[in-house]
Every structure is written in structure tokens, then in C-alpha cells.
Amino acid sequence: MKKSNWWVHLLLIISSFFAVFPVLWILSTSFKPKSEVFSTELHFIPETFTLENYIHVLTRADGVFLQWMGNSFLIALLTALISLFLSTTAAYAISRFKFKGRGAINYLFFLTQMFPGALLVIPLYKIINGLGLLNSYFGLVLAYATVAIPFCVMMMKNFFDTIPYELEEAARVDGLSHFGTFYRIVLPLALPGVAVTGFYSFITAWNEFLFALTFLSEQKMYTLPIGLQQFVNQFNTDWHYLAAGAIIVTVPVLIIFLWVQRYLIAGLTSGGTKG
């Protein structure tokens, strides 16, 4: 380490500590009994290690938490698949074909990212209610895809721009159609971008709270973010159960991240380059 850079490393260590410490505290709280959580003496490491919080969360109300997890996984997976299909095809068309309004479309997609999600709740509620999709999985998927697709299109376009057009010309000389070229040549080369956009779409649906709270009314239809709210009562909060539930919610996303991390790293480092 160069002496002139020691302060940079120190700053990174301090920043990492502040970023990781809340997660470690939640993890520690999830293994503490209720008496220790509400004790006036704070201990980072549990004095009494227990799995009762996890058992209670997973088995409460005949396993309703597992049902919420299944709902979240189904909705997030459908959102990712629909967003990937529509965003990759739209981004490919914008990247490769010249048509009127092509430049305006990019600005419109960018413009949609400037509005906070709260502003979209009422218009999306009216649309989904008019379609008769309130309190349904597909209605929530439609709302999430509406939010995720513009960003995914912009990101995938950047990836398609990095792929040499000569490869497609050579493929069409060999007899491939536009769709065949896209499916067999372009899409495999853009796999890191597909991983990034798919992961983004999945996380968007997995962690979202406001839309799910607005569009879902039956407890059996709840997703995990709404389910975690059930541990926050009017006069008190079950912090030990809430911490255990938060860790359970994090585990599937962490597993998916570790599974696709090599594609994510490649996608995040190469998506903005040209060549």
C-alpha cells in the first residue's frame, strides 16, 4: 500500500463498516430471545442463542410466511421474465433499426425514471382496477413490469450497442433471419446484460412494498414486504421476529446473486463501453 493512499483505504474501511453494521445487527437480533431484545442492556453478540424466532416466523399461522415467500418468488420471477422479453426485444430494435422517433424513445424511457413510484400508484391503480386485476398476481406483475422495463431497455440497448454489427451481417449471409440472428448470435453475446437486467427486475419486484400494499387486499395474496409489516403492531414491534423475517427474505436474493455474480460483474463493467 502506498503511503499516499492510506487515507483512501481507511475511508473505504469506515464506509464499509457503516454499510455492513446494520445488517450484522439485524442478524444478531434474529438470534436473541425477546427478553434480551427488549433489555436495557445492549449486546451485539447474543448472550442466549436461540432459533425460536426463525421457527415462529416460518410456522406462524399454519406457515403463512412460507406462502408469502412463494407469492413473492412467483411475482418476482414473472416480472423478471416479462421484463426481459420485452426489454431485450425493444432494446434490440432501438439499437439496430432506424425509424422515426428513435431518439425520442430513449428520452421518454429516461424521463420515466425521474418520477417517484408514489406518483404512479393512483394511475396504475385505476388501470389495473379497470382491467379487473386488483388483488391478483398478474395485476401486480403488470405494475412492476411497468416500472422495470424502461430502465431495462436503456441498459440492454447499451449492451447491444457494444456488439459489432458485422457479426449479424455475416449471420444473415449464412441464411439466418432477423429473429434467428437476435436469438442465436446477439443474445448470447449480451448474456451479462441479460443477467443484470433480470436481476434488477427480480429485485424490483421482490423488495417492493407500496404497490403490493395498494393492489393486494387478501392476506393469502400478500408478498414478503407486506408480510413483514405484520410484526409491526400499533403499540409495539416484535423486533426479534421482524429481524428473523428480514434475514429469511434476504437469503434467496443472496443465493441468486452468488449464482449470477460473474455475469453481473461482467455486465456492470462492460455495459457502458463501445467496441
N, C-alpha and C positions, 0 to 999 in steps of 0.2 A: 504493500500500500504506500503510495506516495504521501509524503508529509503534507503536501499542499491540498490533498483531497480527504484528509481525515475528518474534517467537519462535515463533508458530504455524507460519508458513511455514518457518522454519528447522527445526523439529521434523519437519514433513512431508518436507522435502528429505532430512534424515538418515534418516528411516524408509524413504523410497523407495530410497535408496542401499543400505541393508542388505537390502531386499527384492529388488532387481534385481541386485546384485553377484554372488550365487551363479550366477544364470542366465548372466550375461556371462562368468563364469569358465569355466563348462561349455562355452559357445560357443567361447571362446578355446582351451580344451584340445582341442576336437574338431578343430582345425586344426593341432595341434602333432604333430611326429613322436614316436615312442616315446622316443628318446634325450633329447629336450627335456622330455618329461613327467616322466621319472624322474630328471632332472638335479637336483643340489642347489641350483642357482640358479633361483629362481622369476622368471618373466617373464609379465606379464599379456598383453602382445602377443606373438604367436609370432615368434620370430626366423627360423624357417623355416616358411613357409606351405605346407601340403600338404592334398590331398584324399584321400590314401591311406586314411585312417581311414574315411571315408564309403564309398569303393569297396569296402574289405574287408568292412564291415558289410553292405552291400547284396548282395554277391556270394558271401559265405562259404557253404560247404556247399550249392552249387548254388541260391543265392537263398532259403535257408530263412527269412531275416529278412523278406523280402517276403511269404512265406507266413504268417508270424506276424502281419504287418500286416494281411493280408487276413482272417485269423481274427478279429483284434481289431475290425476295422471291421464285419464281419458280425455279430458278437456284440453290439457296442455299438449298431448300427442296429436289430437285432431287439429289444433291450432297450428302446430308446427308443420304438419303435413300439408294443410291447405295453404298456409303462408308460403311454404317452399315451392309448391307447384305454381301458384300464381305469380310469386315474385321472380322466380327464375325465368319463366316464360316471358313475363313483361320486361324484365331487365335485359334479356337477350334481344328482344325486339327493339328496345330503345338503343341498345349498344350497336346493333348490326344493320338495322334498316333505317333508311332516310325517309321521313314523311313530315308533313306539315304539323306543326305544333310539338315537334320532338323536344325542342329546348324548353318550351313552356311546361311540358310534363315534368321535367326534372325540378323546375322551380315550384310546381304545385306540390310534388311529393315533399320537397324541403319545407314548404310552407306548413304542411300538416303537422310537422314536428314542433312547431312553435306554440301550439295550443296545448294547455294543460288538460289532462284527462278529465278533470271535473267539468270542463265546458262541454265535453262530448256526451255526458251522461244523459241529459234530457233529450237531445235529438236522437241518440241511439235508442233510448227507451221508447220513444214514440214510434220509431221504425220497427223495432222488434215487437212491440205491442201490436202494431198494425199487421205484422206478419203472423201473429198468433204464436210467437215463440218465447214468450215470457215463461220463466220457471222451466226452462228446457236446456239441455246440454248444447244443442246446436245454436240456440239464440246467444248463449254466452260465447261460444266459439266464434260466431259471426262478429260479435263485438270485439273480441280480442284480435281476430284477424284484421279487422278494420284498422286497428292501432298499429299492428306489427308490420303489415305489408308495405306501407310506404318506405319505412326505414330499410326493410329487407331489399326492396327494389333498388334503392340507391346504393346499398352495399354490393349487391350482386352485379350491378352494372359496372362498378369499378373493377370487379374481378374479370368480367367478360372483356373489358377493355384491355386487360393485360395479355389476353390470349391472341397470338398472331392470326390475322385473318387469312394468311396464306395456307394455314392448315385446313381451314374449311374449304377453300378453293380446291385444294388437292383432293379432299374427300368427295367433293361434288364431281370432280373429273372422273373419279372412280365409280360414280353412279349413285352416291348417297343423296337423299332428298334433304331439304332444309331441316326437317324433323330428325332424320337419321344423323345428320351432321351434329345437330344440337345434342342429341341423346348419346351418341357413341364417341364423339370427339370433344366437344366443348364442355359438357357437363362433368365428365371425369377429370378434366384438367382444372375445373373450378371447384373440385371437391372441398378444399379448405374453406372456400367461401360458403359453400352449402352447409358445412359444419357450423360455421359462425352464425349464419342467419337462422339455421334450425335451432341452435342452442338459444339464441336470443328470443325466438318466437316461443320456445318452450318455457323459458324463464318468465317471459312477459305474462303468460297465462298461469303459470304455477304460483307466482307471488302476488298476483293482482287481487285487490280487496274490494275497491269501490264498486266496480261493475258487478261483481258477484253478489255483493250485498244488495244492490239495487234490483237486479234481474231475477234473483232466486228468492223464493219465499218458503219453500218446504225444507225442513231440517234434513231430510234424507238426500236432498239435492245439493247441500252445502259443499263448498270446497274447503280446503285446509285453512286458508287465511280467515274465513268466517268461523270455522270450527274452533280455531284458537281463541277467538273473541269470547267464546262461551265460558272461558276460565276467568274472564274479567266481569265481576258482578257489580251490583250497584253500590255496595258498601265495602267490599273488599276484593282483592285479587289473589287468586291461587297461584302465586309466583312459582312454586315448585312444579305444579302441573304444567303451567304455561312454558316454563323453561324446558321441561321434558318434551312437550309437544313441538317446541321450536327446533330442538335438536333432531327429532324424528322427521320434521318437514325438510330439514337441511340435507339429511343423508342421501335421499335419492338424487338430488341435484348434484351433490358432490361426487357420487358414483358416475353419473353421466359425464360430468366434467373430466374426471380422470380417464374415462373411456375415450373421449374425443379430444383430449388436450393437445395431442400432437397436430391435429388438424386445426384446432383453434389458434395455436401459436403460429403455425404457418400462415393461416388466413389473416391474422391480425398484423403480421409483419410484411405480407406481400400484397395485400389488397389495394394499397394506395400507390403501387409502383406501376410503371409502364415499361413493357419490353417483352 
